[in-house]
């Protein structure tokens, strides 16, 4: 067997790994590169393999940094299926359609500017037609059940606890030396988090490819983070402040709504106006509600009362409704996409609100290098938003304990039994510092030496 790391090797976007067994070629994830300006061009680069040669594609989950380039595979000749859990497939349909709309809108905007300079138009990375052509190829599976991917390769999906439908994918491969099992962690969540069940790895694997996003640190405790959120909301009520929360449409939005409902229900925070200003997040929330079979017990109970507990929730229906929020006074909480501030309606709110001292901006997830979100966390005096130079007078907060990714200790706990049993460990999906830190900690704890491949590296297994 051979692994080729194509993306998310020394970085946290563009996830894609090619597995070759001799009898089959399987691509695990096919994500967008995000964050830096040059990533838009990297996404257009040819794949380092012929898509027509693939036997199957498997998605660990639906986030665009893991699934966002799949339409390009079909455009470039891939005719096979794209596999994932049933919920992953439903969310992927939403996210890919939305991605196409964004690609088309961005290309149209850039083309207008280029036309003024006498330059040719810009083509979108892919359009809605390309996504619709791919959708019939998406195939959903249940957790814990084996399914055939290709000759000599079958797959089984295990709960990863990251977002709805997220999975660690176990691939059982026939080789000349006998059956071998390779496990792709996908993005792992933290045990004990609300809504989803805890990550559930299989009992054994010969090779483990594991994420290392937070390999160098643990998150703040969950209780402390919720206490900070509670105090922040109480301050917003007392000072009639506006709270802007950049959210990922899938995962973080639903978890925040859960927490707000809990705080209101328990009387820890008086019910206050909350606006969900993301059509994609609204549709994704509907998918979450349709999949209570993957909830944990606490979430199943809360689902029965959430509409009553969140009776102050408003959902914007149009861009005009979104723009009208600029004229509303606090106290007001606005959840708007996107989570790293690299697009979406949050940009308009930031352009209007960053210069105002009565505004709080609250980050609740990972901010990749090169994104506006990462720059704001560094608390600059000024930033550029939608072409405008904006002074930063708003208060900037980062609630690290709400991350959907496992922290260092949780990654080590997940990896420990595999490393002690002699599995080969490969660390991907992490920036250089966190990856190296996790590898050192794993060696100190278990004696296992983890591999840290770079983009394009081939590992003979």
Secondary structure, DSSP 8 states (H G I E B T S, - for coil): -EEEEEESSBSSS--EEEEE-SS-EEEE------SSTTHHHHTTS--SS-GGG-SEEE-S---HHHHTTHHHHHHTT--S-EEEEHHHHHHHHHHHHHHHHHHHHHHHHHHHHHHHTT------SS-HHHHHHHHTTEEEE-TT--EEEETTEEEEEEE-SSSTT-EEEEEEEEETTEEEEEEE--S---TT-SSB------S--SEEEEE-TTTT-----HHHHHHHHHHHHHHHHHHT-EEEEE--TTTHHHHHHHHHHHHHHTTSS----EEEE-HHHHHHHHHHHT-GGGB-HHHHHHHTTHHHHTTTEEE--SHHHHHHGGG--SSEEEEES-TTSSSSTHHHHHHHHTT-TTEEEEE-S---TTSHHHHHHTT-SEEEETTEEEE--SEEEE-GGG-SS--HHHHHHHHHHHHHTT-EEEEESSBHHHHHHHHHHHHHHH----B---TT-EEE-
